Amino acid sequence: MWAVEGCGGIGRHIAQRLVADGETVIDVPAKLSARVRVFDTGHGRKTDPVDAHSVAVAGLRSPGLRVVAADDASVVLRLLVDRRDELGRARTETVSRIHHLLLELIPGGAKKFLIRGQASYLLRTAPAPVGIVAQTRHDLARELIDELTVIDAKIKAADTQLRQLIKTSGSSLTDLNGIGPSGAARLVGDIGDIRRFHSAAHFASWNGTAPIEASSGDQRRHRLSRLGNRRINRVLHIMAIVQLRHDTPGRSYYRRRVAEGKTTMEALRALKRHLSDVIYKQMLRDARQARPGGTGPRGHSGATLQSSADDPIPTAASSDKSQPGPATRKPRTSLPATP
């Protein structure tokens, strides 16, 4: 058995090589090995031998560490959605540059958010360029519009491919209001097996929607958590905004929170926390349908620990967690009367 630190990050390559060779590899989070190093002799110095010893001790003494599996379809989704995000950023940058040039070419400028057809029409109807500077701006704008056409075609093809892969994977996340093919692919790709989270509260803490308690004395309050997987948090934020724009259960939930006296930002955070539970239950339902004889959410080995450079595991507490079921009453043993 091998213990490798950060199998979702810098240690991924060697971990996957070992798994491909038939070896058993467990993922040791960097936080665990760092704690071992701090409490070890040598004043916590970070050297290669000390790091190796710390990872080995953490791997031996920590129960329930995740066993690394070979790359599967979720890795394909993660790679493709990363590419889709890159295309989205490239489109935003291109539209911004087109807008900047049109401000110089058209009297009164142009609106900020443009699509390819609008930008092309504005450039065609703009006054004829006079001078070499205006002509250069005109040529650059035309070139950028051509680039925008190519980027839009790539985005459309990427969305089609993601939609097909999501359908093939058996996920029903796109049935939720506010989750598109890109968001569903991000959720499936980054989360993997949802059953590694033993509860909805654990999942909310991992994605950063569980607020951090900041109470003092008689004042009970919570503040925003900036921990967790920010990419998943972004998907939840987009989902919340989309639901607020339409007549959805999310909007009703938001209005109830505002009526209770919460501010608009506090109500939005509460909505994101609520939507985290919705996604957890939906993915758990999909996992049970895919594996009807599999283990439950508490039966997956390594459900509590996973290490990655971009997937920190916060331990934030929250009063807005999912409520547990009713307590099981146990019969009390009667004590004999004392004479």
Backbone torsions as a table, in degrees:
resi	resn	phi	psi	omega
1	MET	NA	138.7	-179.4
2	TRP	-114.4	140.2	173.8
3	ALA	-112.2	119.7	-176.8
4	VAL	-124.0	134.6	-179.8
5	GLU	-84.0	131.9	174.1
6	GLY	65.7	57.3	-178.2
7	CYS	-71.5	-12.6	173.9
8	GLY	-95.0	-2.5	-178.3
9	GLY	-126.0	-113.5	-174.2
10	ILE	-70.7	-24.6	-179.8
11	GLY	-91.3	8.5	-174.8
12	ARG	-64.1	-43.3	-173.5
13	HIS	-64.1	-47.0	-179.2
14	ILE	-70.2	-33.5	178.1
15	ALA	-64.7	-43.3	179.6
16	GLN	-67.9	-33.9	176.7
17	ARG	-64.9	-41.8	179.6
18	LEU	-67.0	-41.6	178.5
19	VAL	-63.2	-40.0	179.0
20	ALA	-63.8	-27.2	178.0
21	ASP	-86.8	5.3	177.3
22	GLY	89.4	10.0	-179.8
23	GLU	-85.7	155.4	174.5
24	THR	-93.5	124.8	-175.7
25	VAL	-125.3	131.7	174.1
26	ILE	-110.8	144.2	-176.9
27	ASP	-91.9	118.6	179.1
28	VAL	-102.0	115.1	177.9
29	PRO	-62.6	146.6	-178.1
30	ALA	-62.0	-30.4	179.7
31	LYS	-64.0	-38.7	-179.8
32	LEU	-66.6	-47.2	-180.0
33	SER	-65.5	-32.6	178.1
34	ALA	-67.0	-38.5	178.2
35	ARG	-65.8	-40.0	177.1
36	VAL	-62.2	-41.9	-179.0
37	ARG	-64.9	-36.9	-178.9
38	VAL	-65.7	-40.9	-177.0
39	PHE	-88.5	2.0	178.5
40	ASP	-88.4	170.7	175.8
41	THR	-73.8	163.3	179.3
42	GLY	98.2	14.4	174.9
43	HIS	60.1	27.9	175.2
44	GLY	70.7	21.2	-178.9
45	ARG	-67.7	142.7	-176.3
46	LYS	-102.8	101.9	175.1
47	THR	-128.6	166.9	-179.3
48	ASP	-60.2	-47.2	178.3
49	PRO	-63.3	-40.4	179.4
50	VAL	-65.4	-41.4	178.1
51	ASP	-61.7	-44.6	180.0
52	ALA	-62.3	-42.4	178.5
53	HIS	-64.4	-40.4	-179.5
54	SER	-65.2	-41.8	179.0
55	VAL	-65.2	-41.0	-179.9
56	ALA	-64.6	-43.4	180.0
57	VAL	-64.9	-43.8	179.0
58	ALA	-63.1	-38.5	179.1
59	GLY	-67.4	-34.0	-179.2
60	LEU	-78.8	-36.5	-171.0
61	ARG	-96.6	-12.1	-176.0
62	SER	-99.5	117.1	179.5
63	PRO	-78.2	152.6	172.0
64	GLY	76.3	19.9	177.6
65	LEU	-68.7	149.9	-175.9
66	ARG	-71.2	132.0	174.1
67	VAL	-86.5	124.6	-175.8
68	VAL	-71.9	132.9	177.1
69	ALA	-111.8	162.1	179.3
70	ALA	-66.7	153.8	179.6
71	ASP	-57.6	136.9	-179.0
72	ASP	-125.9	-159.8	-176.2
73	ALA	-65.0	-25.8	179.4
74	SER	-64.0	-31.1	177.1
75	VAL	-67.7	-37.7	176.7
76	VAL	-61.8	-44.2	178.5
77	LEU	-62.3	-40.7	180.0
78	ARG	-64.7	-41.0	178.0
79	LEU	-64.2	-43.1	-177.9
80	LEU	-70.6	-37.2	179.7
81	VAL	-73.3	-29.4	172.3
82	ASP	-62.2	-42.6	176.8
83	ARG	-63.9	-39.6	177.9
84	ARG	-63.1	-39.5	177.4
85	ASP	-66.0	-37.7	176.9
86	GLU	-62.6	-41.7	177.8
87	LEU	-64.2	-38.5	178.1
88	GLY	-63.7	-41.7	177.8
89	ARG	-67.1	-38.4	178.1
90	ALA	-64.2	-37.8	178.6
91	ARG	-66.4	-42.9	178.4
92	THR	-60.4	-43.1	179.3
93	GLU	-65.3	-41.2	-179.5
94	THR	-66.0	-44.2	178.4
95	VAL	-62.7	-37.8	178.6
96	SER	-63.9	-40.5	179.4
97	ARG	-69.2	-38.1	176.6
98	ILE	-63.0	-43.7	179.4
99	HIS	-61.0	-41.1	179.6
100	HIS	-63.1	-41.0	179.2
101	LEU	-70.5	-38.2	179.9
102	LEU	-66.7	-28.1	176.0
103	LEU	-60.9	-31.3	-179.9
104	GLU	-87.1	-21.2	-174.5
105	LEU	-97.5	-26.4	-173.8
106	ILE	-114.5	129.5	175.1
107	PRO	-62.4	127.0	-177.1
108	GLY	89.1	-8.9	176.8
109	GLY	75.0	-164.1	-178.7
110	ALA	-137.3	161.5	179.6
111	LYS	-68.0	161.1	-171.7
112	LYS	-72.8	-44.6	-175.7
113	PHE	-97.5	111.0	-175.3
114	LEU	-119.6	148.3	167.9
115	ILE	-107.0	172.8	-172.2
116	ARG	-61.0	-44.6	-177.8
117	GLY	-64.3	-39.9	179.4
118	GLN	-66.4	-43.5	179.9
119	ALA	-64.4	-40.0	178.9
120	SER	-65.4	-40.6	179.1
121	TYR	-65.2	-43.3	179.9
122	LEU	-63.1	-37.9	-179.9
123	LEU	-70.1	-38.0	179.1
124	ARG	-67.4	-35.9	-177.1
125	THR	-91.6	1.8	179.4
126	ALA	-71.7	154.8	177.1
127	PRO	-58.3	148.0	-180.0
128	ALA	-59.6	134.4	-178.7
129	PRO	-66.6	139.5	179.7
130	VAL	-121.2	118.6	179.7
131	GLY	96.3	162.7	-175.8
132	ILE	-69.9	-31.5	-179.7
133	VAL	-67.9	-47.9	179.4
134	ALA	-64.7	-37.7	178.7
135	GLN	-64.8	-38.2	178.1
136	THR	-65.3	-42.9	176.4
137	ARG	-60.5	-41.2	-179.6
138	HIS	-63.4	-43.8	179.9
139	ASP	-66.0	-41.2	179.3
140	LEU	-65.5	-39.7	178.2
141	ALA	-62.9	-41.8	178.3
142	ARG	-63.3	-41.6	179.3
143	GLU	-64.3	-40.8	179.0
144	LEU	-67.7	-34.3	177.3
145	ILE	-65.6	-38.2	175.3
146	ASP	-63.7	-40.0	177.2
147	GLU	-64.6	-38.0	178.6
148	LEU	-63.9	-36.0	177.4
149	THR	-62.5	-42.5	179.3
150	VAL	-66.2	-42.6	-179.2
151	ILE	-64.5	-42.4	178.8
152	ASP	-61.3	-38.7	178.0
153	ALA	-65.4	-40.0	178.4
154	LYS	-66.9	-38.3	178.4
155	ILE	-64.8	-42.0	178.6
156	LYS	-62.9	-42.8	178.8
157	ALA	-66.2	-38.7	179.2
158	ALA	-65.9	-40.8	177.9
159	ASP	-64.0	-40.1	178.0
160	THR	-63.1	-43.1	179.5
161	GLN	-65.4	-42.3	178.6
162	LEU	-64.7	-40.0	179.7
163	ARG	-62.4	-40.2	178.9
164	GLN	-67.7	-40.6	179.9
165	LEU	-68.0	-37.5	177.7
166	ILE	-64.0	-41.5	179.0
167	LYS	-65.3	-39.2	179.4
168	THR	-66.8	-35.1	-178.6
169	SER	-71.3	-13.3	179.9
170	GLY	85.3	9.2	179.8
171	SER	-78.6	141.6	177.1
172	SER	-111.5	22.6	-177.6
173	LEU	-64.1	-31.0	-179.3
174	THR	-69.3	-10.5	174.3
175	ASP	-73.3	-18.2	179.4
176	LEU	-78.9	141.2	179.3
177	ASN	-68.2	122.9	179.1
178	GLY	100.7	-0.9	179.0
179	ILE	-113.4	113.8	176.7
180	GLY	-99.0	-172.3	-179.1
181	PRO	-62.6	-37.6	179.8
182	SER	-68.3	-44.2	178.5
183	GLY	-64.7	-41.2	178.8
184	ALA	-64.3	-41.0	178.7
185	ALA	-65.2	-37.7	177.7
186	ARG	-64.5	-42.2	179.7
187	LEU	-64.6	-49.2	-178.3
188	VAL	-67.4	-40.4	-176.7
189	GLY	-69.1	-42.7	-177.4
190	ASP	-82.5	-32.5	-176.3
191	ILE	-83.9	-42.1	-176.9
192	GLY	73.5	-121.9	180.0
193	ASP	-85.2	112.8	-177.6
194	ILE	-65.4	-20.3	-177.3
195	ARG	-74.2	-4.0	173.5
196	ARG	-73.7	-13.6	173.4
197	PHE	-96.2	120.9	-172.1
198	HIS	-76.6	-10.7	178.3
199	SER	-159.0	166.5	176.5
200	ALA	-65.9	-31.9	177.8
201	ALA	-66.6	-38.7	176.5
202	HIS	-63.0	-42.4	178.2
203	PHE	-64.0	-40.3	178.8
204	ALA	-65.6	-36.8	176.5
205	SER	-66.6	-36.4	-180.0
206	TRP	-69.2	-37.5	-178.4
207	ASN	-91.1	-0.6	173.1
208	GLY	84.4	13.6	178.0
209	THR	-93.0	-10.6	176.6
210	ALA	-78.9	119.3	-177.8
211	PRO	-69.7	157.5	178.9
212	ILE	-97.8	130.6	-179.3
213	GLU	-69.3	131.5	178.9
214	ALA	-133.1	45.8	-177.7
215	SER	-79.4	154.1	178.7
216	SER	-146.8	116.1	-179.4
217	GLY	64.4	-128.3	179.4
218	ASP	-83.2	-9.5	-178.8
219	GLN	-85.1	120.5	-180.0
220	ARG	-106.5	117.5	179.9
221	ARG	-151.1	163.3	177.2
222	HIS	-132.3	150.1	179.4
223	ARG	-118.8	166.8	-178.0
224	LEU	-66.3	136.4	174.7
225	SER	-93.7	126.3	176.6
226	ARG	-102.0	15.2	177.4
227	LEU	-91.5	-177.8	174.2
228	GLY	89.5	178.8	-179.7
229	ASN	-75.4	109.2	-174.1
230	ARG	-73.2	-23.8	178.1
231	ARG	-70.5	-41.6	175.4
232	ILE	-68.1	-37.4	177.9
233	ASN	-62.0	-36.3	177.9
234	ARG	-66.5	-40.1	176.8
235	VAL	-60.9	-42.1	178.8
236	LEU	-66.6	-36.3	178.3
237	HIS	-65.2	-44.5	178.0
238	ILE	-62.6	-41.6	178.2
239	MET	-60.3	-41.9	179.7
240	ALA	-65.1	-43.1	-179.0
241	ILE	-64.8	-41.4	179.4
242	VAL	-64.0	-41.2	-179.7
243	GLN	-68.9	-31.4	177.4
244	LEU	-69.1	-25.7	-178.8
245	ARG	-81.9	-9.4	-177.7
246	HIS	-129.0	166.7	179.1
247	ASP	-80.7	90.6	-174.7
248	THR	-130.6	165.3	173.6
249	PRO	-58.6	-29.8	177.6
250	GLY	-63.8	-39.9	177.5
251	ARG	-65.5	-41.0	178.0
252	SER	-62.7	-41.2	178.0
253	TYR	-62.5	-43.2	-179.9
254	TYR	-61.3	-44.5	-178.7
255	ARG	-67.1	-35.0	176.0
256	ARG	-63.8	-40.8	178.8
257	ARG	-65.0	-40.8	177.7
258	VAL	-65.0	-39.2	179.1
259	ALA	-65.5	-25.4	177.7
260	GLU	-75.9	-6.8	178.4
261	GLY	108.7	2.1	178.3
262	LYS	-75.8	151.9	173.4
263	THR	-72.9	169.2	-178.6
264	THR	-63.0	-38.8	179.1
265	MET	-69.4	-39.6	177.6
266	GLU	-64.9	-38.3	177.9
267	ALA	-66.6	-37.2	177.5
268	LEU	-65.5	-40.0	177.2
269	ARG	-64.9	-40.1	177.7
270	ALA	-64.4	-37.4	177.7
271	LEU	-64.7	-42.4	177.7
272	LYS	-62.5	-37.9	176.8
273	ARG	-64.5	-39.0	178.1
274	HIS	-66.8	-42.6	179.7
275	LEU	-67.0	-28.2	174.6
276	SER	-61.2	-41.3	176.3
277	ASP	-65.0	-38.7	-180.0
278	VAL	-61.8	-45.8	179.9
279	ILE	-66.3	-40.5	179.1
280	TYR	-59.1	-47.3	-179.3
281	LYS	-65.8	-37.8	179.7
282	GLN	-66.1	-45.2	179.4
283	MET	-68.4	-34.4	177.5
284	LEU	-66.8	-38.4	177.1
285	ARG	-64.6	-41.7	177.4
286	ASP	-63.3	-39.8	-179.9
287	ALA	-66.2	-37.3	179.3
288	ARG	-69.6	-36.0	178.0
289	GLN	-70.4	-34.5	179.0
290	ALA	-71.9	-35.5	-179.5
291	ARG	-129.6	80.6	-177.0
292	PRO	-63.1	-23.3	-179.4
293	GLY	-103.2	10.7	-177.0
294	GLY	-78.3	-179.3	-179.2
295	THR	-78.5	160.3	178.7
296	GLY	-78.4	-175.8	-177.1
297	PRO	-65.2	-21.0	179.9
298	ARG	-99.0	1.7	-173.9
299	GLY	-105.8	8.2	-177.8
300	HIS	-91.6	128.0	179.9
301	SER	-65.5	133.7	179.8
302	GLY	78.4	34.2	-175.2
303	ALA	-75.9	-16.0	-171.7
304	THR	-108.4	-9.8	-174.2
305	LEU	-133.7	132.6	170.1
306	GLN	-154.5	134.7	-176.3
307	SER	-112.5	139.8	176.2
308	SER	-164.1	152.8	178.9
309	ALA	-64.4	-30.7	-178.5
310	ASP	-114.3	11.2	178.2
311	ASP	-125.3	67.9	178.6
312	PRO	-67.5	155.7	-179.7
313	ILE	-113.6	97.3	-180.0
314	PRO	-75.2	160.4	176.7
315	THR	-122.5	40.9	-177.5
316	ALA	-73.8	138.0	175.7
317	ALA	-88.3	158.4	-178.6
318	SER	-154.1	141.4	173.9
319	SER	-88.9	-3.8	-178.4
320	ASP	-103.1	31.1	-179.4
321	LYS	-81.6	166.9	177.4
322	SER	-63.3	138.1	-177.4
323	GLN	-77.4	137.7	177.9
324	PRO	-73.4	166.8	178.6
325	GLY	-74.6	175.3	-179.2
326	PRO	-64.6	144.0	-178.9
327	ALA	-70.1	145.0	178.0
328	THR	-84.6	122.2	-179.3
329	ARG	-77.1	133.3	177.9
330	LYS	-112.5	138.2	179.7
331	PRO	-64.8	137.3	179.2
332	ARG	-86.0	146.1	178.7
333	THR	-88.3	124.5	-177.9
334	SER	-73.3	135.5	178.8
335	LEU	-91.5	140.1	178.5
336	PRO	-65.2	143.1	-179.5
337	ALA	-67.5	139.2	-180.0
338	THR	-85.0	124.3	-178.6
339	PRO	-69.0	NA	NA
